Amino acid sequence: MKNAGDAKLIDVILDTNVIISGMGWGGTPGKIIELWKKGKIKMCISAEILEEYLEVLQRGIKPPKDYQWFIRLLEQSRNTKIIKPVKHFKIIKEDPDDNIFLDCAVAGKVKYIISGDRHLLDLKLFKGTKIMEPDEFLRKLL
């Protein structure tokens, strides 16, 4: 695994379900968030992804004070990459909101989307981006 001092970290997109699970229950998604916090991976987000993260967090899953660290880390971290997609895909018809992760992945040439969402996972690969569950990602990375 690459360290924070390495020139190139692995670019990943974390689906909202991985963020919420990692912050609320820990487990494998929590380990992936820790890797990001420690500078072992680079989290890629777009404005649309950030908006979805915040919308779900603000639904009251956790009190705001419990996720302010997450927002600060997104804004200030060298381990976060902001991507501005120019192309918008309409691949996932069953849950169109999931397409924002594909948009971001293609625009940023992101290596992995980590998700627990069947709509994304069923794709397995999209334009060079591998889509996998948190457990599979950790096994591959470590």
LINHUSUL-V890976 format. One record per residue. N is the residue number from 1. RES is the residue in one small letter. SS is DSSP state (H for helix, E for strand, - for the rest). PSI is psi in whole degrees, -180 to 180 (none if undefined). NEAR is the number of other C-alpha atoms within 12 Angstrom. Layout:
BEGIN
n-><N,N>
res-><RES,RES>
ss-><SS,SS>
psi-><PSI,PSI>
near-><NEAR,NEAR>
END
This chain:
BEGIN
n-><1,2,3,4,5,6,7,8,9,10,11,12,13,14,15,16,17,18,19,20,21,22,23,24,25,26,27,28,29,30,31,32,33,34,35,36,37,38,39,40,41,42,43,44,45,46,47,48,49,50,51,52,53,54,55,56,57,58,59,60,61,62,63,64,65,66,67,68,69,70,71,72,73,74,75,76,77,78,79,80,81,82,83,84,85,86,87,88,89,90,91,92,93,94,95,96,97,98,99,100,101,102,103,104,105,106,107,108,109,110,111,112,113,114,115,116,117,118,119,120,121,122,123,124,125,126,127,128,129,130,131,132,133,134,135,136,137,138,139,140,141,142>
res-><m,k,n,a,g,d,a,k,l,i,d,v,i,l,d,t,n,v,i,i,s,g,m,g,w,g,g,t,p,g,k,i,i,e,l,w,k,k,g,k,i,k,m,c,i,s,a,e,i,l,e,e,y,l,e,v,l,q,r,g,i,k,p,p,k,d,y,q,w,f,i,r,l,l,e,q,s,r,n,t,k,i,i,k,p,v,k,h,f,k,i,i,k,e,d,p,d,d,n,i,f,l,d,c,a,v,a,g,k,v,k,y,i,i,s,g,d,r,h,l,l,d,l,k,l,f,k,g,t,k,i,m,e,p,d,e,f,l,r,k,l,l>
ss-><-,-,-,-,-,-,-,-,-,E,E,E,E,E,-,H,H,H,H,H,H,H,H,H,-,-,H,H,H,H,H,H,H,H,H,H,H,-,-,-,E,E,E,E,E,-,H,H,H,H,H,H,H,H,H,H,H,H,H,H,H,-,-,H,H,H,-,H,H,H,H,H,H,H,H,H,-,-,-,E,E,E,-,-,-,-,-,-,-,-,-,-,-,-,-,H,H,H,H,H,H,H,H,H,H,H,H,H,-,-,-,E,E,E,-,-,-,H,H,H,H,-,-,-,E,E,-,-,E,E,E,E,-,H,H,H,H,H,H,H,H,->
psi-><143,150,167,-28,-15,150,-35,115,161,125,127,155,129,120,154,-37,-30,-42,-51,-45,-43,-37,-31,-38,-9,-118,-153,-45,-37,-37,-37,-41,-40,-40,-41,-47,-34,1,29,-22,160,121,127,133,158,172,-37,-39,-45,-42,-42,-44,-51,-41,-45,-43,-38,-7,-2,12,-39,147,147,-36,-23,-12,8,-34,-37,-46,-46,-42,-40,-43,-35,-12,138,-9,17,137,123,128,140,93,141,-23,138,116,153,55,-43,102,-35,-31,80,-26,-26,-19,-22,-30,-36,-42,-48,-43,-45,-47,-37,2,47,140,-39,141,126,122,160,9,120,-36,-40,-47,-35,-24,-34,-44,134,111,47,-9,125,137,120,162,158,-43,-45,-41,-46,-42,-41,-38,-40,none>
near-><17,19,18,20,14,14,14,16,28,32,34,42,51,48,45,33,32,33,39,34,27,29,28,21,17,18,19,28,31,24,27,38,39,24,30,34,26,22,27,30,39,38,43,43,38,33,21,26,33,31,17,25,32,25,17,23,27,18,13,15,21,22,16,17,14,17,24,17,17,28,21,15,22,28,20,14,22,24,33,33,31,28,29,23,25,15,17,21,22,16,21,23,12,14,15,17,25,34,31,38,50,49,35,40,42,33,28,32,27,36,30,41,47,42,37,29,27,19,25,36,26,18,23,23,21,28,22,18,29,30,34,33,31,34,21,22,29,24,14,15,21,14>
END
